[in-house]
Amino acid sequence: MVAIIKADECVGCGACIDECPSEAITLNADNIAVVDADECIDCAACVDVCPTDAIAME
């Protein structure tokens, strides 16, 4: 499984970036979180901290 960002729900707060132990999440030019699937370790830490529920594990 890998974290998937729902772009229309992401507010670009950066909470997921701060929480990600593998540094797999960055913000793109539109201030939307993006997950590097090759770096994601399937821990779901980002899901737990997202204030808008914009992240799911798929």
C-alpha positions in Angstrom: 0.0 0.0 0.0 1.0 3.6 -0.5 -0.3 7.0 0.7 -2.5 8.7 -1.9 -3.2 12.4 -1.6 -6.7 13.7 -2.6 -5.6 16.9 -4.2 -9.0 18.6 -4.0 -8.9 18.1 -0.2 -5.3 19.0 0.6 -4.8 22.4 2.1 -1.0 22.3 2.0 -0.5 22.6 5.7 2.6 20.4 5.7 1.5 18.2 8.7 2.1 15.1 6.7 5.5 16.2 5.6 6.6 16.8 9.2 5.2 13.4 10.3 6.6 11.2 7.4 9.6 9.2 8.7 10.8 8.4 5.2 10.6 11.9 3.9 8.4 10.7 1.0 6.0 13.7 0.9 6.7 17.1 -0.6 4.6 20.1 -1.6 4.3 20.8 -5.4 4.2 24.2 -7.0 0.4 24.4 -6.3 1.1 23.8 -2.5 -0.5 20.3 -2.7 1.2 17.4 -1.0 2.7 14.8 -3.3 3.9 11.3 -2.3 6.9 9.6 -3.8 5.6 6.0 -3.9 9.1 4.6 -4.1 10.0 6.2 -0.7 6.6 5.6 1.1 7.0 2.9 3.7 3.3 2.2 4.2 3.3 3.4 7.9 0.1 5.6 7.5 1.5 8.3 9.9 0.5 10.9 7.4 -3.1 9.7 7.4 -3.4 10.1 11.2 -2.2 13.7 11.2 -4.0 15.1 8.1 -6.5 17.7 9.4 -8.7 17.4 6.2 -8.6 13.6 5.7 -7.0 14.2 2.4 -4.7 11.1 2.6 -5.7 7.5 2.1 -3.7 4.3 1.9 -4.3 2.4 -1.3 
